[in-house]
């Protein structure tokens, strides 16, 4: 076999699962791949960027020594050249971290360096250092489809002088077709005399076709991933490439492994090409934009199309660009959905305080016996979660503090979108929220009628009371409303709210506390 297949499932697939693979799966994966004709496995990144990532973002020796590596498998990692450039020192190479991560050549046979054209001089320096340490080195030139002929010639000349073991072209934007591939190949061959490899993306369903064409053109290195798992629409499918090349060794075991262990990942993350990835390819947009929008259920299909039409030629992923569009899209949710709130004539308001937890059994018994609608002032604790019908919130600071609770809490939250910080809204799953019209003012005005609410301050209790009156609740019960025992100012503030509420209410006939309170709940 005069060519090599490099399987990079764990490395490229990590863009979906944050590089969090079970160690047991890694062992099975390496074992089953070793039984095929694949001899090169890229297991992850070796990044120095300390992000909140899984083990295979770092792929350090502590991890690798826990794995059994068959003798016929050459294990490798990828690094981003940008990680090893010290920007503060005018672009010096971070030799300290390079030495720390690679000087002792254990477990790893090869290292691939991913770089953009603007980083080429640094990538070549890194390549030379890694070669001196004894590694088989690949240079991966990203986004080659957007480079001009002269730029490809420039890169090919420099890479030929540096003499890495293999020069890879990466179709990062997924736009390369056979015609363009032939043109790129012809240009590179003028100057680069070594082995060529291709990393194809499947935006336009050309990944396998381009890889097979590359083989005809004399390429000898081909990337693939199991089920095509990889950033954006994914890559060439390992199982499809083996079949196309008529490599039968170990394929049955591989297919069994895929069905048993990897099919679930596809169900969860649902990668693969679609109309959005095709559009992103045609408009030269980095696929991560599509991947991020598809994983965020705030984006409707029309929203994704809208964003892609606005950000053409966004070659590099910038989360700030997407956040700006998120805020625009959130405005589409700003309809007053008051009618979606369904409450009974009896309502229980609960506040997450010590008193609430102290009287937990009593309150839960009350709920079971009387079956009221339960409104929680902000997300509550786990003991009451299954009894709560809606959360009520309107204070930005408190919502920020409760972000993790909102992430896991399945209860719908009533919230006035228009008055909440848009950056905060972009962090929330809007489908879990019900927007209502609400205005705030700096004076003491507190009013509510005809689905319109005016609050003097962002007080969630005041909002909940107003909702109950507009919904024509008859009996209102409170639990956990201690009354700020150690804060007279806050207690007075809330007492004013109860006084104003009592002066205006027409439908609520009774306000009854189920736990001790210092508030003046009646006139």
Rosetta blueprint (number, residue, H / E / L):
1 X L
2 X L
3 X L
4 X E
5 X E
6 X E
7 X E
8 X L
9 X H
10 X H
11 X H
12 X H
13 X H
14 X H
15 X H
16 X H
17 X H
18 X L
19 X L
20 X L
21 X L
22 X L
23 X H
24 X H
25 X H
26 X H
27 X H
28 X H
29 X H
30 X H
31 X H
32 X H
33 X H
34 X H
35 X L
36 X L
37 X L
38 X L
39 X L
40 X E
41 X E
42 X E
43 X E
44 X E
45 X E
46 X L
47 X L
48 X L
49 X L
50 X L
51 X L
52 X L
53 X L
54 X L
55 X H
56 X H
57 X H
58 X L
59 X L
60 X L
61 X H
62 X H
63 X H
64 X H
65 X L
66 X L
67 X L
68 X L
69 X L
70 X L
71 X L
72 X L
73 X L
74 X E
75 X E
76 X E
77 X E
78 X E
79 X E
80 X E
81 X H
82 X H
83 X H
84 X H
85 X E
86 X E
87 X H
88 X H
89 X H
90 X L
91 X L
92 X E
93 X E
94 X L
95 X H
96 X H
97 X H
98 X H
99 X H
100 X H
101 X H
102 X H
103 X L
104 X L
105 X L
106 X L
107 X L
108 X L
109 X L
110 X E
111 X E
112 X E
113 X E
114 X E
115 X E
116 X L
117 X H
118 X H
119 X H
120 X H
121 X H
122 X H
123 X H
124 X H
125 X H
126 X H
127 X H
128 X H
129 X H
130 X H
131 X H
132 X H
133 X L
134 X L
135 X L
136 X E
137 X E
138 X E
139 X E
140 X E
141 X E
142 X L
143 X L
144 X H
145 X H
146 X H
147 X L
148 X L
149 X H
150 X H
151 X H
152 X H
153 X H
154 X H
155 X H
156 X H
157 X H
158 X H
159 X H
160 X H
161 X H
162 X H
163 X L
164 X L
165 X L
166 X E
167 X E
168 X E
169 X E
170 X E
171 X L
172 X L
173 X L
174 X L
175 X L
176 X L
177 X L
178 X H
179 X H
180 X H
181 X H
182 X H
183 X H
184 X H
185 X H
186 X H
187 X H
188 X H
189 X H
190 X L
191 X L
192 X L
193 X L
194 X L
195 X E
196 X E
197 X E
198 X E
199 X E
200 X L
201 X E
202 X L
203 X L
204 X L
205 X L
206 X L
207 X H
208 X H
209 X H
210 X H
211 X H
212 X H
213 X H
214 X H
215 X H
216 X H
217 X L
218 X L
219 X L
220 X L
221 X E
222 X E
223 X E
224 X E
225 X E
226 X H
227 X H
228 X H
229 X L
230 X L
231 X L
232 X L
233 X L
234 X L
235 X E
236 X L
237 X E
238 X H
239 X H
240 X H
241 X H
242 X H
243 X H
244 X H
245 X L
246 X L
247 X L
248 X L
249 X L
250 X L
251 X H
252 X H
253 X H
254 X H
255 X H
256 X H
257 X H
258 X H
259 X H
260 X H
261 X H
262 X H
263 X H
264 X H
265 X H
266 X H
267 X H
268 X H
269 X H
270 X L
271 X L
272 X L
273 X L
274 X L
275 X H
276 X H
277 X H
278 X H
279 X H
280 X H
281 X H
282 X H
283 X L
284 X L
285 X L
286 X L
287 X H
288 X H
289 X H
290 X H
291 X H
292 X H
293 X H
294 X H
295 X L
296 X L
297 X L
298 X L
299 X L
300 X L
301 X H
302 X H
303 X H
304 X H
305 X H
306 X H
307 X H
308 X H
309 X H
310 X H
311 X L
312 X L
313 X L
314 X L
315 X L
316 X L
317 X L
318 X L
319 X H
320 X H
321 X H
322 X H
323 X H
324 X H
325 X H
326 X H
327 X H
328 X H
329 X H
330 X H
331 X H
332 X H
333 X H
334 X L
335 X L
336 X L
337 X L
338 X H
339 X H
340 X H
341 X L
342 X L
343 X L
344 X L
345 X L
346 X E
347 X E
348 X E
349 X E
350 X E
351 X E
352 X L
353 X L
354 X H
355 X H
356 X H
357 X H
358 X H
359 X L
360 X H
361 X H
362 X H
363 X H
364 X H
365 X H
366 X H
367 X H
368 X H
369 X H
370 X H
371 X L
372 X L
373 X E
374 X E
375 X E
376 X E
377 X E
378 X L
379 X L
380 X L
381 X L
382 X H
383 X H
384 X H
385 X H
386 X L
387 X L
388 X L
389 X L
390 X E
391 X E
392 X E
393 X L
394 X L
395 X L
396 X H
397 X H
398 X H
399 X H
400 X H
401 X H
402 X L
403 X H
404 X H
405 X H
406 X H
407 X H
408 X H
409 X L
410 X L
411 X L
412 X E
413 X E
414 X E
415 X E
416 X L
417 X H
418 X H
419 X H
420 X L
421 X L
422 X H
423 X H
424 X H
425 X H
426 X L
427 X L
428 X L
429 X L
430 X H
431 X H
432 X H
433 X E
434 X E
435 X E
436 X L
437 X L
438 X E
439 X E
440 X E
441 X L
442 X L
443 X L
444 X L
445 X L
446 X L
447 X E
448 X E
449 X E
450 X L
451 X L
452 X E
453 X E
454 X E
455 X E
456 X L
457 X L
458 X L
459 X L
460 X H
461 X H
462 X H
463 X H
464 X H
465 X H
466 X H
467 X H
468 X H
469 X H
470 X H
471 X L
472 X L
473 X L
474 X L
475 X E
476 X E
477 X E
478 X E
479 X E
480 X L
481 X L
482 X L
483 X L
484 X L
485 X L
486 X L
487 X L
488 X H
489 X H
490 X H
491 X H
492 X H
493 X H
494 X H
495 X H
496 X H
497 X H
498 X H
499 X H
500 X H
501 X H
502 X H
503 X H
504 X H
505 X L
506 X L
507 X L
508 X L
509 X L
510 X E
511 X E
512 X E
513 X E
514 X L
515 X L
516 X L
517 X L
518 X L
519 X L
520 X L
521 X L
522 X L
523 X L
